[in-house]
Amino acid sequence: MTTRLERLLTGRLSSVTLTEQLLDQAERTAGLGAFITLTERALDLAHLADQTEPIGPLHGLPIAVKDNIHVAGMPNTAGTVALSEFVPREDSEVVTRLRAAGAFVLGKANLHELAFGATSANTAFGPVHNPADPDRFAGGSSGGTAAAIAVGAAVAGLGTDTGGSVRIPAALTGIAGLRPTTGRYPGAGVTPLSSTRDTVGPMAASVRDLVVLDAVLAADPAPAEPPVATAVVLGVPTSYFTAPLGPETQAVWEHCLGVLEGAGITLVPVDTAVFDTVERDIGVPITLYEAARLLPAYLATATGTGMEELTSRIASPDVRMIFEQSLLGGAPHAISRAAYEHALRLREERLIAAYRRIFAVPDISAIVFPVTPLPAGRLDRDTAEVVLAGQRLPTFETYIRNTGPGSIAGLPGVAVPVRSGPGTLPFGLALDGPWRSDRRLLGLATLVEELVAAPDQA
């Protein structure tokens, strides 16, 4: 079954017809909270695309853009009311690349406020509901982009990923998402959190669609062909990443391993116990220290808003607490320069060294594991804490547990949607590859998708 992106790009679907379908679906599913703003000129741009010769590989594609990625002439709220009047004059560099390839912006998608969370339970603009079960969250922080694609109100979109913010919502809504190697895509024109960890990432109905988007965003036409299954070796974590898992996730994970092995893929156990505390010891200090310096500079240049004013207008309690306790000048839990430099050393000596050891094992192409330990939680009870293996744990730390280490190290990672049975919630299978292996990783993910993925979005 082909995706709508494939039908558009092969001339079997016009841009006008596609855009009309998307706008109609966006209106009918507005209660999901996927979009903050829709482009008023979307149909005009679609008509123009249909009347002109193709200018690039994405000609006529309407795309959803997370509302912390600058689009000229459209508000860039970053999910907070303090920035609702900020309208960039220029596109971000990634949007510039998409436009040059023939795409246009359909709308700006909702997100966890200021991208500081994993649920997209946004108090300022309303939570993003999961199309698979609207009582549940869509994941974050790029939840709006994921929900729009999953419900059929967008074909493809952009998110940002600092600790899992593309892959988590992709997995929880049943779509595909890519976190590229850090630095692979241009990062200018994005509301920042961490220079070490931030990256834009594409999201789409299938990995095959990600292959097309990545080639444009990275200006990299290298092939991304699926390998022969019997030539593939995947590392399977023996502890961290795979234990504990919720019962539903455990069942699907074991099913996936059986499918991969049955197809001829070799599964090799790898020791990942060293990753157990990397988010606490490395990721959190790096993110908070860099955010406390990047955000004030961004606000001063882009909007003239100060950190104190921004913080006073943050609506989501979890995000406001982070700012008050860790990011404001004189905050009680602010990260010192010495702690930040220590975390950077640990990143190199402990985390990156561990990944190098794993990928030094002969023939290992990637590590495979569940994107999240649990399926999407309920909006009415699980946004602060969830139960995993009989323990009540913080939601944020639980959902970024598996995606955090790779993001700190700057690895490329793909979330592959997995076919699930009736009445079950979406599940995502993660593939993390070596640095700068993005096209090979996408080819591998395409193979895995053929074996285990959910049916393509119509």
C-alpha positions in Angstrom: 0.0 0.0 0.0 1.4 3.4 -1.0 1.4 6.5 1.2 -0.2 9.7 0.1 3.2 11.3 -0.1 4.2 8.6 -2.6 1.0 9.1 -4.6 1.5 12.9 -4.7 5.1 12.6 -5.8 4.3 10.1 -8.6 1.4 12.2 -9.9 -1.4 10.0 -8.8 -2.7 12.7 -6.4 -2.9 16.4 -7.0 -1.7 18.9 -4.5 -5.1 20.6 -4.4 -7.0 17.3 -3.8 -4.5 16.4 -1.0 -4.6 19.8 0.6 -8.4 19.8 0.6 -8.4 16.4 2.2 -6.0 17.5 4.9 -7.8 20.8 5.7 -11.1 19.0 5.9 -9.6 16.4 8.2 -7.9 19.1 10.3 -11.3 20.8 10.8 -13.1 17.6 11.6 -10.4 16.5 14.2 -9.7 20.0 15.6 -10.6 18.7 19.1 -7.4 16.6 19.1 -5.4 19.9 19.4 -2.9 19.0 16.8 -2.5 22.5 15.2 -2.1 25.9 16.8 -2.3 27.8 13.4 -3.3 26.7 9.9 -1.9 28.5 6.8 -4.6 30.7 5.3 -3.0 30.4 1.8 -2.6 26.6 1.8 -5.1 26.0 -1.1 -3.7 28.9 -3.1 -0.2 27.4 -2.8 -1.6 24.0 -3.8 -3.3 25.4 -6.9 0.0 27.1 -7.8 1.9 23.9 -7.4 -0.5 22.0 -9.7 -0.2 24.7 -12.3 3.6 24.8 -12.4 6.4 22.5 -13.4 7.9 20.6 -10.5 10.7 22.5 -8.8 12.0 19.8 -6.6 11.4 16.3 -5.1 8.7 17.5 -2.7 6.7 19.6 -5.2 3.2 20.3 -4.0 3.7 18.8 -0.5 1.8 20.5 2.3 3.8 20.0 5.5 3.1 20.5 9.2 5.8 22.3 11.2 6.2 22.2 14.9 5.5 25.6 16.4 9.0 26.2 17.6 10.5 26.1 14.1 10.4 29.5 12.4 8.1 30.0 9.4 8.2 33.5 7.9 4.9 35.4 8.5 3.4 32.9 10.9 3.5 33.1 14.8 6.2 31.0 16.5 4.6 30.4 19.9 6.8 27.6 21.0 3.6 26.5 22.7 3.5 29.4 25.2 1.4 32.5 25.2 4.4 34.8 26.0 5.6 34.2 22.4 2.2 34.2 20.7 2.9 37.6 19.1 6.3 36.7 17.8 6.1 36.4 14.0 9.5 35.6 12.4 10.4 37.5 9.3 12.5 34.7 7.9 12.1 30.9 7.5 14.3 28.6 9.5 16.9 26.9 7.3 15.1 23.6 7.3 11.9 25.2 6.1 13.9 27.0 3.4 15.2 23.7 2.2 11.7 22.2 2.1 10.3 25.2 0.1 13.2 24.9 -2.3 12.2 21.3 -2.9 8.6 22.4 -3.7 6.9 21.9 -0.4 4.8 24.5 1.4 3.7 24.9 5.1 0.2 23.6 6.0 0.3 24.8 9.5 2.1 25.2 12.8 1.7 22.2 15.1 1.0 22.1 18.9 3.7 20.9 21.3 4.6 20.5 25.0 5.1 24.1 26.2 8.5 25.3 25.2 9.3 21.7 24.2 10.1 20.9 27.8 8.1 17.6 28.2 7.2 14.2 26.8 3.4 14.3 26.8 2.3 17.5 24.9 -0.2 18.1 27.7 0.0 21.8 27.0 -1.9 24.0 29.4 -1.5 27.2 27.3 -3.0 25.9 24.0 -4.7 22.8 25.2 -3.3 19.2 25.3 -2.6 17.2 22.2 -4.9 14.1 22.2 -3.8 10.7 20.8 -5.8 9.8 17.7 -5.7 6.1 18.8 -7.5 7.0 22.0 -8.3 10.7 22.6 -8.3 10.1 26.4 -4.5 9.5 26.1 -1.6 11.9 25.4 0.1 11.9 22.1 3.6 12.1 23.5 6.0 15.0 23.2 7.3 17.3 22.8 6.4 17.1 19.0 2.9 15.7 19.8 1.0 18.0 17.5 2.9 17.0 14.4 2.6 13.3 15.3 -1.2 13.6 16.0 -1.8 15.5 12.7 -0.1 12.8 10.7 -1.6 9.9 12.6 -5.1 11.2 12.1 -4.6 12.1 8.5 -4.6 15.9 8.8 -1.0 16.0 7.6 1.1 13.8 5.3 4.4 14.7 6.8 5.9 17.2 9.3 8.8 18.5 11.2 9.4 18.1 14.9 12.4 18.8 17.1 14.2 16.2 19.2 16.3 17.0 22.3 15.7 13.9 24.4 13.2 11.9 22.3 10.7 14.5 21.2 10.3 13.2 17.7 10.6 9.5 18.4 8.3 9.3 21.5 5.2 10.9 19.9 5.9 9.0 16.7 5.9 5.7 18.6 2.8 6.6 20.7 0.7 7.6 17.7 1.8 4.9 15.3 3.9 6.8 12.8 7.5 7.0 11.8 10.1 9.5 13.1 13.8 10.2 12.6 16.2 11.9 14.9 19.2 12.6 12.6 22.8 12.6 13.7 23.2 15.9 15.6 24.4 18.6 13.1 23.1 16.8 10.0 20.4 19.3 9.5 20.8 23.1 9.8 19.6 24.3 13.2 19.2 28.1 12.7 15.7 29.5 13.2 14.5 27.1 16.0 13.6 28.0 19.6 16.5 26.4 21.4 17.1 24.3 24.4 20.4 22.5 24.1 23.2 23.0 21.5 24.5 19.6 22.4 21.2 17.7 22.0 18.8 19.7 19.8 17.9 18.7 16.2 15.0 19.0 13.9 13.6 15.7 12.8 11.1 14.6 10.1 7.9 12.6 10.9 5.7 10.8 8.4 3.3 7.9 7.9 6.2 5.5 6.9 9.9 5.1 7.0 9.8 5.2 3.2 8.5 8.8 3.4 11.3 9.7 5.9 13.9 8.6 3.3 12.5 11.3 0.9 12.3 14.0 3.6 15.8 13.3 5.0 17.4 13.5 1.5 16.0 17.1 1.2 16.7 18.2 4.8 20.2 17.0 4.8 21.0 17.7 1.1 22.1 14.1 0.9 21.0 12.1 -2.1 22.9 8.9 -1.0 20.8 5.8 -1.5 18.9 4.3 1.5 18.2 0.9 0.2 16.9 -1.9 2.5 19.6 -4.5 3.1 19.1 -8.3 2.8 17.7 -9.5 6.1 20.2 -12.3 6.4 23.1 -9.8 6.2 21.8 -7.7 9.1 23.1 -7.9 12.7 21.2 -6.0 15.4 22.3 -5.5 19.0 19.7 -6.3 21.6 20.1 -4.6 25.0 20.2 -7.1 27.9 19.2 -4.6 30.6 18.7 -0.9 30.2 16.3 -0.1 27.3 14.5 -3.5 27.7 13.8 -3.8 31.4 11.5 -3.0 32.9 8.7 -2.8 30.3 5.0 -2.6 30.8 3.2 -5.8 30.0 1.7 -4.6 26.7 5.1 -3.3 25.6 6.8 -6.5 26.7 4.5 -8.6 24.6 4.9 -6.6 21.4 8.7 -6.4 22.0 9.0 -10.2 22.2 6.8 -10.5 19.1 9.1 -8.1 17.2 12.2 -10.0 18.2 10.6 -13.2 16.9 9.6 -11.6 13.6 13.1 -10.2 13.1 14.8 -13.4 13.9 12.4 -15.4 11.8 13.2 -13.2 8.8 16.9 -14.1 9.1 18.2 -11.1 11.0 20.9 -12.0 13.6 20.3 -10.7 17.1 23.3 -10.2 19.3 23.0 -9.3 23.0 24.8 -6.1 24.1 25.4 -4.9 27.6 23.8 -1.5 28.2 23.8 -1.3 32.0 26.2 1.7 31.8 23.3 3.8 30.5 21.3 3.5 33.6 22.1 7.0 35.0 23.3 8.9 32.0 20.2 11.1 31.8 20.6 12.2 35.4 24.4 12.5 35.4 24.9 13.8 31.9 21.8 14.7 30.0 20.0 16.9 32.6 23.0 19.0 33.6 23.9 19.6 29.9 20.3 20.5 28.9 19.6 22.8 31.9 22.9 24.7 31.7 22.6 25.2 27.9 18.9 26.2 28.1 19.6 28.8 30.8 22.0 30.5 28.4 20.5 29.9 25.0 16.9 30.9 25.8 17.7 34.4 27.2 19.9 35.2 24.1 17.2 33.9 21.8 14.4 35.8 23.5 16.4 39.0 23.5 17.1 38.8 19.8 13.8 37.4 18.6 11.2 39.0 20.9 12.7 41.3 23.5 11.0 39.2 26.2 13.1 38.4 29.3 13.3 35.1 31.1 11.4 36.4 34.1 8.5 37.6 32.0 8.5 34.4 30.0 8.5 32.3 33.2 5.7 34.3 34.7 3.5 33.5 31.7 4.2 29.8 31.4 0.9 28.0 31.9 2.0 24.3 32.2 2.9 23.7 35.9 5.6 21.1 35.0 7.4 23.5 32.7 7.1 26.5 35.0 8.6 24.5 37.8 11.7 23.7 35.6 12.2 27.4 34.8 11.7 28.6 38.4 13.9 25.9 39.9 16.7 25.6 37.4 16.7 28.2 34.6 16.2 31.6 36.1 19.1 33.6 37.4 19.6 32.6 41.0 17.4 29.5 40.7 18.0 27.0 43.6 18.9 24.1 41.3 20.8 26.0 38.6 23.7 24.0 37.0 27.1 25.4 37.7 29.8 25.8 35.1 31.9 23.1 36.9 28.9 20.7 36.9 28.3 21.3 33.2 31.9 20.7 32.2 32.0 17.5 34.4 28.9 16.3 32.5 30.5 17.0 29.1 33.5 14.9 30.2 31.3 12.1 31.3 29.5 12.3 28.0 32.7 11.6 26.1 34.4 9.2 28.6 31.4 7.2 29.6 28.5 7.5 27.2 30.2 7.9 23.8 32.9 5.4 24.7 30.2 2.9 25.6 28.5 3.4 22.2 31.8 3.0 20.4 32.3 -0.3 22.1 28.9 -1.5 21.1 29.3 -0.5 17.5 32.8 -2.0 17.4 31.2 -5.4 17.6 31.6 -6.9 14.1 28.7 -6.3 11.8 26.3 -4.6 14.2 24.3 -2.2 12.2 22.1 -0.8 14.9 20.7 -1.3 18.4 17.0 -2.3 18.5 14.7 -1.7 21.5 11.2 -0.3 22.3 11.0 3.5 21.9 9.1 3.8 25.2 8.7 1.4 28.1 4.9 2.0 28.1 2.2 2.9 25.6 0.6 6.3 25.8 -0.8 7.2 29.2 -4.1 8.9 30.1 -4.3 12.6 30.1 -6.4 12.6 33.3 -4.0 10.7 35.5 -0.6 9.9 33.9 0.9 13.2 32.9 2.9 13.6 36.1 3.4 10.0 37.2 2.9 6.5 35.7 3.1 3.0 37.1 5.8 0.8 35.7 6.7 -2.6 37.2 4.6 -1.8 40.2 6.4 1.5 40.9 5.0 5.0 40.6 7.6 6.9 38.6 7.8 10.4 37.0 6.2 10.4 33.6 8.9 12.5 31.9 11.8 10.4 33.1 10.0 7.2 32.2 9.1 8.1 28.6 12.5 9.5 27.7 14.4 6.6 29.4 15.1 4.8 26.1 15.5 7.8 23.8 17.7 9.9 26.1 21.1 8.2 25.8 21.2 8.3 22.0 20.2 11.9 21.9 22.9 12.9 24.4 25.5 11.1 22.3 24.1 12.7 19.1 23.3 9.3 17.4 20.8 8.9 14.6 17.6 7.1 15.7 14.4 5.9 13.9 11.0 5.1 15.4 9.4 2.4 13.3 5.6 1.9 13.8 4.7 -1.7 14.6 1.6 -3.5 13.6 -0.6 -4.1 16.6 -3.7 -6.1 17.2 -7.3 -4.7 17.5 -7.8 -2.7 20.7 -4.1 -2.3 21.4 -2.3 1.0 21.5 0.5 2.0 19.0 4.0 0.8 19.7 7.3 2.0 18.2 10.4 0.0 17.6 13.6 2.0 17.9 16.8 1.6 15.8 19.8 3.6 16.9 22.8 3.6 14.6 26.4 4.8 14.6 27.1 8.5 14.1 26.6 9.7 10.5 25.0 6.4 9.4 21.7 8.1 8.7 21.0 6.8 5.2 22.1 3.3 6.0 20.0 3.4 9.1 17.0 4.5 7.1 17.5 1.7 4.7 17.6 -0.7 7.6 14.5 0.8 9.1 12.7 0.4 5.8 13.4 -3.3 5.9 12.3 -3.5 9.5 9.1 -1.6 8.6 8.3 -4.2 5.9 8.5 -6.9 8.5 6.8 -5.4 11.5 5.3 -2.0 10.7 1.7 -0.8 11.1 -0.2 -0.4 7.8 0.5 2.8 6.0 -1.7 5.8 6.7 -4.2 6.2 3.8 
